[in-house]
Amino acid sequence: MNSDTKPNNQGNQGNNPSHNKHKKKPYYMKKKNRHSHKPKDRDASAQLNEQKLDQPAEVENDADGEVMVFEADDSLTPEVIVSIEDDDTPKVHVTGVRFKPGGKVYFFAKGDLEPKSSSYVIVETARGLEFGEVAFGDREVKESALVPPLRPVVRIATDEDIRRNKENKRKEEEAFKICAEKIQKHGLSMKLLEAQYSFDNSKLLFYFTSASRVDFRELVKDLASVFKTRIELRQIGIRDEAKIMGGLGVCGRPLCCSTFLSDFVQVSIKMAKEQNLSLNSGKISGCCGRLMCCLQYEYSTYAEETAKTPPVDSTVRTRDGFGTVTEISPLAGTLKVRLKDKPDSAPVIYKRDDVTLISKPATKKNED
């Protein structure tokens, strides 16, 4: 307890031998342990517990005008949970910038600039100056959510910067072809995916995938002699490959990861089971060979609605009698029930709210 919230020593007056015995003494209470005597006046105690923590003393005036003094301790102080992210948490004005369509948005200090959404800016990054597109112009973000150092937006892109960026894109296409030829010349088992120049041409990055570890030291030396700049080769995963290459999913639309997903989400086979999807890997896997990211989109809704629906093989009571659930449709809120009085008849469809769950099936071993 802070010093400014500690009670004063008014309670010590009761031990003063010169105190007038005929004068009605104030009521003192201090809870020493769990089994100590509780105050008789519950209303006064309740009022005390509702006091704010910033009051200097625990003093209350009752209806008769008598002073009731309580020495505060942990048993009388209300439990208050204070969030560190309150209105006093420092906030910073930032600008969101992405460097690729559908790529991750990075925060930069906007300074005195007022960049608008969908405009272009030059920002300072760990690898030098970069050309990026503004995702949002100005937003307040809590300082605790930022990863230092927060680098600045250098300037709003000029026409010259835009022309230079287009020239870099043309150079990247040439660099990609040359690097592919060098890989074939050195006989390396690697698949080149993308070449990327930094804005000031101080660095040239090549992204590739490979099933095994690749010794590309000789390749780097060969490329450095051709491009006369710093060369970096980065091996990426199969999901990042799909993000860079793009393509069409089984739905017929462009891949989510290459259009709007900035980060890859965690997907499990449990999500497919919860949505009653086929567990055939060919039907629930994306172009990358991993489980489709879209399995996560509706999972929380399916899980919530499934929890409200009697599971398959459970016993329910309907308006037509008792029966066993054979099939459920959580989103529609319906289920099919095979009535025990009519075992040879087709299952009857009921609304979820029109049946009463009697018993659930035996718990199966979790195979997730």
Order of alpha helices (4+ residues) and beta strands (2+ residues): beta-alpha-beta-beta-beta-beta-beta-beta-beta-alpha-beta-beta-alpha-beta-alpha-alpha-alpha-alpha-alpha-beta-beta-beta-beta-beta
